[in-house]
Amino acid sequence: MLYPLYVWKDTNSAYGATFPDLPGVNTAADELADLPAMAQDAVETMYDGENVDIPVPTTVDKWKDHPDYKDGFWMMVDIDLTKINSKPVRINISLPENLLHDIDVAAKAQHVTRSGFLAQAALKAMGR
């Protein structure tokens, strides 16, 4: 989803940025080109594991005349909300007994739960 990101830069500083639609989500980057990735990371960090409804984006028009956003400029940043860890969902799956045993052994060795191990394996298989 495209969110408006307010960006500013003071002399001898990195670019600072904030999402008016996502209170508390702020980031910074030395290079302007790095801001979209840093913004994605900031949103993921802010909402990691939270069971909240993430606000939908507004337009720059809503914020452009606001006094807090007068000395910088706007970027539209595509935030992938699917990368945000949210509330766990219980599922029911069937696996061969010997595979389940091997999963449990591997999960214990990595000090993670069975669910955590399977989630990591799924992310790795999807290239994330």
C-alpha positions as CSV (number, residue, x, y, z in Angstrom):
1,M,0.0,0.0,0.0
2,L,1.3,3.5,-0.8
3,Y,1.7,5.6,2.3
4,P,2.8,9.3,2.3
5,L,6.2,9.6,4.0
6,Y,7.2,13.1,5.1
7,V,11.0,13.6,4.7
8,W,13.3,16.3,5.9
9,K,17.1,16.9,6.1
10,D,18.9,19.2,8.4
11,T,22.4,20.4,7.5
12,N,25.1,17.7,8.2
13,S,22.4,15.1,9.1
14,A,20.8,12.1,7.6
15,Y,17.3,12.2,6.0
16,G,14.7,11.9,8.6
17,A,11.2,10.6,7.8
18,T,7.9,9.9,9.4
19,F,4.5,8.5,8.4
20,P,1.7,10.8,9.5
21,D,-0.8,7.9,9.0
22,L,1.3,5.6,11.3
23,P,2.0,7.5,14.5
24,G,5.3,6.6,16.1
25,V,6.8,5.1,12.9
26,N,9.9,7.1,12.2
27,T,13.1,6.3,10.3
28,A,16.3,7.9,8.9
29,A,18.8,7.1,6.1
30,D,22.0,8.7,4.9
31,E,21.0,8.3,1.3
32,L,17.5,9.3,0.0
33,A,17.4,6.1,-2.1
34,D,17.6,4.0,1.1
35,L,14.5,5.5,2.7
36,P,11.9,3.2,1.2
37,A,13.7,0.1,2.6
38,M,14.3,1.8,6.0
39,A,10.6,2.8,6.0
40,Q,9.5,-0.7,5.4
41,D,11.8,-1.9,8.2
42,A,10.4,0.8,10.6
43,V,6.8,-0.3,9.9
44,E,7.6,-4.0,10.4
45,T,9.4,-3.2,13.7
46,M,6.6,-1.0,15.0
47,Y,3.9,-3.5,14.4
48,D,5.9,-6.7,14.9
49,G,3.6,-9.2,16.8
50,E,1.0,-6.6,17.4
51,N,-2.7,-7.5,17.0
52,V,-3.8,-4.1,15.8
53,D,-5.5,-2.8,12.7
54,I,-2.9,-0.9,10.7
55,P,-4.4,2.4,9.5
56,V,-5.0,2.6,5.8
57,P,-3.0,5.3,3.9
58,T,-4.4,8.7,3.2
59,T,-3.2,11.1,0.6
60,V,-0.6,13.8,0.8
61,D,-3.4,16.4,0.4
62,K,-4.6,15.5,3.9
63,W,-1.2,16.5,5.4
64,K,0.4,19.0,3.1
65,D,-0.9,22.1,4.9
66,H,-0.3,20.8,8.4
67,P,2.2,23.0,10.3
68,D,4.3,19.9,11.4
69,Y,5.1,19.2,7.7
70,K,6.2,22.5,6.3
71,D,10.0,22.3,5.9
72,G,10.4,19.0,4.0
73,F,9.0,17.1,1.1
74,W,6.8,14.1,0.5
75,M,7.5,10.6,-0.9
76,M,5.0,7.9,-1.6
77,V,6.4,4.7,-0.2
78,D,5.0,1.2,-1.0
79,I,4.7,-0.7,2.3
80,D,4.2,-4.4,2.1
81,L,1.8,-5.1,5.0
82,T,2.1,-8.9,4.4
83,K,5.6,-8.7,5.9
84,I,4.3,-7.6,9.2
85,N,4.1,-10.3,11.8
86,S,0.6,-10.4,13.2
87,K,-1.5,-12.5,15.4
88,P,-0.8,-16.2,15.2
89,V,-3.5,-18.3,13.6
90,R,-4.0,-21.9,14.7
91,I,-4.0,-24.4,11.8
92,N,-4.5,-28.1,11.5
93,I,-2.0,-30.0,9.3
94,S,-1.1,-33.6,8.8
95,L,2.5,-34.8,8.5
96,P,4.2,-38.2,8.5
97,E,5.0,-39.2,12.1
98,N,8.7,-39.6,11.4
99,L,8.9,-36.1,9.8
100,L,7.1,-34.6,12.7
101,H,9.7,-36.2,15.0
102,D,12.6,-34.9,13.0
103,I,11.0,-31.4,13.0
104,D,10.7,-31.5,16.8
105,V,14.3,-32.6,17.2
106,A,15.5,-29.8,14.9
107,A,13.3,-27.2,16.6
108,K,14.6,-28.2,20.0
109,A,18.2,-28.0,18.8
110,Q,17.5,-24.4,17.5
111,H,15.7,-23.5,20.7
112,V,12.5,-22.6,18.9
113,T,9.0,-24.0,19.0
114,R,7.6,-26.4,16.4
115,S,5.5,-23.6,15.0
116,G,8.4,-21.2,14.9
117,F,10.5,-23.8,13.1
118,L,7.8,-24.5,10.5
119,A,7.3,-20.8,10.0
120,Q,11.0,-20.2,9.4
121,A,11.1,-23.2,7.0
122,A,8.2,-21.8,5.1
123,L,9.7,-18.3,4.8
124,K,13.0,-19.9,3.6
125,A,11.2,-22.0,1.0
126,M,9.5,-18.8,-0.3
127,G,12.8,-17.0,-0.5
128,R,12.1,-14.5,2.3
